Amino acid sequence: MKQLFQKIATPPAAGLLGFGFLTMTIVSLRAQVTQMPAYPLITHNTYFSVWSNTDKLNESVTHHWTGKDQSLLGIVKVDGSSYRFMGMSSPEYKSVLAAGDEGGYPSKYIMETLPADTATSGANSGAGSATPAWAQPGFNDQGWQTGKGPFGDQRGNAGVSWTGKDIWIRRRFSVSAVPSGRLLLKLFHDDDAEVFLNGQRITRQRGANNDYEMIVLSDAVKAKLQVGENVLAMHCKNTGGGSWIDAGLSEEIIQKDQAGISPAEQTSVNVSATQTTYTFKCGAVDLQVRFTSPLIMTDLNLFSVPISYISYEVRATDGGKHKVELTQSVSTNLAVNQPYQPVKIVAYSKGDLSILKAGTVEQPVLQKKGDNLRIDWGYLYVAAPGAKQSVTADVGKSSFLNTVLSFGEVGPVRQNKFIMVGYDDIYSIQYFGANLRPWWRNTPGVTMDRLLTDARNHYGATISKCDDLDKKIYSDAAQAGGETYAKLCVMAYRQSIAAHQLVKSPQGDLLFLSKENFSNGSINTVDITYPSAPLYLLYNPELLKGMLNGIFYYSESGKWTKPFPAHDLGTYPLANGQTYGEDMPVEEGGNVIITTGAIVRMQNDAAYARLHWKTLTTWVNYLSEAGFDPGNQLCTDDFAGHLAHNANLSVKAIVAIGVYAQMAKKLGENATAEKYSAMAAEMAAKWVEKDNAGDHYALVFDNKDTWSQKYNMVWDKVLHLGLFPQKVYDTEISYYLTRQQRFGLPLDSRKTYTKSDWILWTAAMADKPSDFQQLIDPVYKYATETPTRVPLSDWHETTNGKMVGFQARSVIGGYWMKVVREKLK
């Protein structure tokens, strides 16, 4: 296993528990980030990802980026008194009426059209509206069809296929006793849904929630539940896209296992690029907890290791000595998609390592695809040197893997211990029919046990390397754009990386494949790669090539035959070909040409362009014909809808043609360079004339009363193309500063929402530091004050700072655009 850690040679004593040269106090690092909407704890890839969504680590259950519980629970005992410093107990529920995730259920249903005489009734729902006759307990549903729920498309194990517009469902069920605890509706709907219990509407939900949601019901609703027969009735309207409806009832189980445990007093939190550190007061002992995910991009072997450290440092603060014991619990929910899935747990040792291993019994490897999913194959590992381990059964089918670390008598001298949390997904991606193993398995003879042993032995050296990178990341960004900007970059680092998976293709190419988180679940989306690019350009352009290699292969293999790039390679984790319903020809053609040119410029080497020159030429020729005044096409901001004559999309095509000319010159193809350089210059001049609206440049060529951020123009500055005159930049920046809202610059004149990655690109076009600062300050305000507590959303409302959509996406790697511009000066 030397191959995986060979770049971080370890001093003789490193990796042992008592090494005095390493303290958990980060004396060489100033505080970096102390406020985020969610705090990264374990961040490796889209499946192995755990976050805290509250400012204090012990104020909430820890979550997967999707919001599902993935509980990390930490208790420290000081002289017999217990303090909870990490997480909370997950709420537990007992089924009163099982939903479809626990098995099919008999129902009556009718699709598409409801007979007119069953639509309404004079009865009152108790909520100020008439109860539909079909939802009443005594309704005669003998003429309805019979089938097993749930109902919907093929995203899951639907009992009855439903892909139409409307469906009405009735479930008769009996209870022997009314629950004593809180009653909750367990609901999964796509799209609009209304649910009735014994004739009373208990909820009405708009849109889709993409997974099961627990909705607390009032005491008045609970009173409608009766001993004996009851009826749960549902109506769902499919407004477009997928279709799904499923519901059940659950009782909340009161937790009693936290009695006698006090919350530790959190005194600080500090987030750096690869680490998140908390400090606590626990009686007479101070505790420091550090989460480290060694995402060091210059060392792909270490970068690909799916192991995070949780490190603990304790010391007495009163001059005395105190007995300290710490228990770290990790939920098996990290290894399941749904908490009811049965899990097998194995306990064993390897040398001095105590190891707990957990995974689903079923092991459905690469059998699910989609957005709001967690992994349910492969194995979770919790390992620690010289520790005691045990398993605690939960109320449901999930369990806790417990590790007990005994510090003995603790005085004023700091004592350190750590555990490791790892995940072996066995196979990560399916790529055009081939199941690909994670990158770290490219090393011959590698096993997870060997990986854990090496990670244990190189603990000290790895932490030191992470400290060095953290300082560099902050310093690079601060030098380019100041401290506020550096904090934004630090916030984005782990989130951007952890929205990818690193594998090797059957052709031997590096693939660094993104997941379009909380959007549509696409894999390797080109217009996700484009905004993400700056981070990877700076710290390892090979990873950016890894985002492009699959797209090039798709075209060059003949599997994709259109004269522009595909939008995506499929739906994560199945990269078998585009699944997005519509192409983005100008958008994706511009994206790949520009990012390829940026790689050539950053590496000062045209080899990558030469390798794909024929394909790039096909794409640039498409742009030369269709790019200047795009038709009614989608662009990356597809949530805003189709837009003809899109001036910013036109800029992308013009810049891409200029970038192609720049690459041609680097390749020594001077005639080609002159041809496309002249073409880009002519188009740019024509653009300036056509889009000029006086004090700004328009959103669309045919309406001067509109405006938009021209973020695509930043590459003209970054790559020194010289296509657009300085007056255009000065005019646009001045105008933007008059359009800012409290939480940022709107994307364009159509709405007040924005994309923070594009604001950072727009700001990077500014030549005056004061203009740059004015544009990024509201983004920082959003990132630190948003009421939406999820991993940073890149799509938010500028008036109130709330997330509009998307979360935990890789595109905030684009925050580094200012650093890229400074580096390429």
VENSUL-V760099 format. One record per pair of residues at least 24 apart in sequence whose C-alpha atoms are under 7 Angstrom apart, sorted by the first residue. I is the first residue (numbers start at 1). J is the second residue. Records with the same first field share a line. If there is no record, write none. Layout:
BEGIN
I = J, J
END
This chain:
BEGIN
1 = 446, 450, 454
4 = 301, 302
5 = 301, 302
8 = 461, 462
10 = 458, 461
14 = 457, 458, 459, 460, 461
15 = 456, 457, 458, 459, 460
17 = 416, 417
18 = 416
24 = 313
29 = 471
31 = 270
32 = 270, 271, 272, 487
33 = 270, 271, 272, 487
34 = 269, 270, 271
35 = 784
36 = 783, 784
37 = 783, 784, 786, 788, 789, 790, 791, 792
38 = 789, 790, 791, 792
40 = 276
41 = 276, 291
42 = 291, 293, 308
43 = 293, 494, 498
44 = 293, 306, 498
45 = 498, 499, 500, 501
46 = 498, 499, 500, 515
47 = 374, 375
48 = 423
53 = 789, 790
56 = 266
57 = 85, 86, 87
58 = 84, 85, 86, 87, 88
59 = 87, 88
60 = 87, 88
61 = 87, 88, 89, 90
62 = 87
65 = 791, 808
66 = 372
70 = 331, 333, 334
71 = 330, 331
72 = 329, 330, 331
73 = 328, 329, 330
74 = 327, 328, 329
75 = 326, 327, 328
76 = 325, 326, 327
77 = 324, 325, 326
78 = 322, 323, 324, 325
79 = 322, 323, 324
82 = 261, 262
83 = 261, 262, 263, 264, 282
84 = 261, 262, 263, 264
85 = 263, 264
92 = 252, 253, 395
93 = 250, 251, 252, 253
94 = 250, 251, 252, 253
95 = 249, 250, 251
96 = 249, 250, 251
97 = 248, 249, 250
98 = 248, 249
99 = 246, 247, 248
100 = 149, 150, 246
104 = 148, 149, 150, 159
105 = 148, 149
106 = 147, 148, 149
107 = 146, 147, 148, 149, 169, 170, 171
108 = 144, 145, 146, 147, 169, 170, 171
109 = 144, 145, 146, 168, 169, 170
110 = 144, 145, 167, 168, 169
111 = 166, 167, 168
112 = 164, 165, 166, 167
125 = 199, 200, 201
126 = 200
131 = 199, 200
135 = 196, 199, 233
136 = 198, 199
137 = 198, 199, 231
150 = 245, 246
151 = 244, 245, 246
152 = 243, 244, 245
153 = 242, 243, 244
162 = 243
163 = 243
164 = 238
165 = 237, 238, 239
166 = 236, 237, 238
167 = 235, 236, 237
168 = 234, 235, 236
169 = 233, 234, 235
170 = 231, 232, 233, 234
171 = 231, 232, 233
172 = 229, 230, 231, 232
173 = 229, 230, 231
174 = 228, 229, 230
175 = 227, 228, 229
176 = 227, 228
177 = 227
178 = 225, 226, 227
179 = 251
181 = 251, 252, 253
182 = 251, 252
183 = 216, 217, 222, 250, 251, 252
184 = 214, 215, 216, 217, 249, 250, 251
185 = 214, 215, 216, 217, 247, 248, 249, 250
186 = 212, 213, 214, 215, 247, 248, 249, 250
187 = 212, 213, 214, 246, 247, 248
188 = 212, 213, 245, 246, 247
189 = 244, 245, 246
190 = 238, 242, 243, 244, 245
191 = 236, 237, 238, 239, 243
192 = 236, 237, 238
193 = 235, 236, 237
194 = 234, 235, 236
195 = 233, 234, 235
196 = 232, 233, 234
197 = 231, 232, 233
198 = 224, 230, 231, 232
210 = 372
211 = 372
272 = 470, 490
273 = 470, 473, 490, 493, 494
274 = 466, 470, 494
284 = 316, 317, 318
285 = 314, 315, 316, 317
286 = 314, 315, 316, 317
287 = 312, 313, 314, 315
288 = 312, 313, 314
289 = 313
294 = 466
297 = 539, 540
298 = 539, 540
301 = 440
304 = 439, 440, 502
305 = 440
306 = 422, 423
307 = 420, 421, 422, 423
308 = 420, 421, 422
309 = 418, 419, 420, 421
310 = 418, 419, 420
311 = 417, 418, 419
312 = 416, 417, 418
313 = 414, 415, 416, 417
314 = 414, 415, 416
315 = 410, 411, 412, 413, 414, 415
316 = 410, 411, 412
317 = 412
319 = 411, 412
320 = 411
321 = 409, 410, 411
322 = 409, 410, 411
323 = 408, 409, 410
324 = 406, 407, 408, 409, 410
325 = 405, 406, 407
326 = 404, 405, 406
327 = 402, 403, 404, 405
328 = 402, 403, 404
329 = 400, 401, 402, 403
330 = 400, 401, 402
331 = 398, 399, 400, 401
332 = 358, 398, 399, 400
333 = 398
335 = 359, 360, 375, 376, 377, 379, 380
336 = 360, 374, 375, 376
337 = 373, 374, 375, 376
339 = 397, 398
340 = 396, 397, 398
341 = 397
342 = 397
352 = 385, 386
353 = 383, 384, 385, 386
354 = 383, 384, 385, 386, 387, 389
355 = 381, 382, 383, 384
356 = 381, 382, 383, 401
357 = 381, 382
366 = 573
369 = 571, 572, 573, 574
370 = 521, 571, 572
371 = 517, 518, 520, 521
372 = 518
377 = 425
378 = 424, 425, 426
379 = 423, 424, 425
380 = 422, 423, 424
381 = 421, 422, 423
382 = 420, 421, 422
383 = 419, 420, 421
384 = 418, 419, 420
424 = 448
429 = 573, 574
430 = 573, 574, 575
431 = 574, 575, 576
432 = 575, 576
433 = 576
436 = 503
437 = 503
438 = 502, 503
439 = 502, 503, 504
476 = 819
477 = 819
480 = 818, 819, 822
481 = 818
488 = 780
489 = 815, 816
492 = 812, 813
493 = 813
495 = 808, 809, 810
496 = 809, 810, 811, 812, 813
497 = 810
499 = 809, 810
509 = 549
510 = 546
511 = 546, 547, 549, 550
512 = 543, 546, 547
513 = 547
515 = 572
516 = 809
517 = 806, 807, 808, 809
518 = 806, 807
519 = 806
521 = 571, 572
522 = 568, 570, 571, 572
523 = 568, 569, 570, 571, 572, 573, 575
524 = 568, 569
525 = 567, 568, 569
526 = 567, 568, 588, 591
527 = 588, 591, 636
528 = 811
530 = 591, 595
531 = 757, 811, 813, 814
532 = 810, 811, 812, 813, 814
533 = 813, 814
534 = 813, 814, 816, 817, 820
535 = 813, 814, 816
537 = 599, 602
538 = 820
541 = 599
563 = 618, 619, 622
564 = 589, 619, 622
565 = 589
584 = 633, 634, 635
586 = 623, 627, 653
587 = 635, 636, 649
589 = 619
590 = 652, 653, 656
593 = 656, 660
594 = 656, 659
597 = 659, 660, 663
606 = 663, 666, 667
620 = 657
623 = 653
627 = 653
628 = 653, 654, 683
645 = 700, 701
646 = 699, 700, 701
647 = 698, 699, 700, 701
648 = 710, 712
651 = 712, 713
652 = 712
654 = 680, 683, 684
655 = 716
658 = 721
681 = 723
684 = 723, 724
695 = 731, 735
696 = 731, 732, 735
697 = 732
706 = 749
707 = 748, 749
708 = 747, 748, 749
709 = 747, 748, 762
710 = 762
711 = 758, 761, 762
714 = 761, 762, 764, 765
717 = 765
718 = 821, 824
733 = 766
741 = 798, 799
742 = 778, 798, 799
743 = 778, 779, 781, 782, 798, 799, 800, 801
744 = 778, 779, 798
745 = 798
746 = 798
752 = 797, 798
753 = 796, 797, 798
754 = 795, 796, 797, 798
755 = 794, 795, 796
756 = 794, 795
757 = 794, 811, 812, 814, 815
760 = 815
761 = 817
764 = 817, 818
END
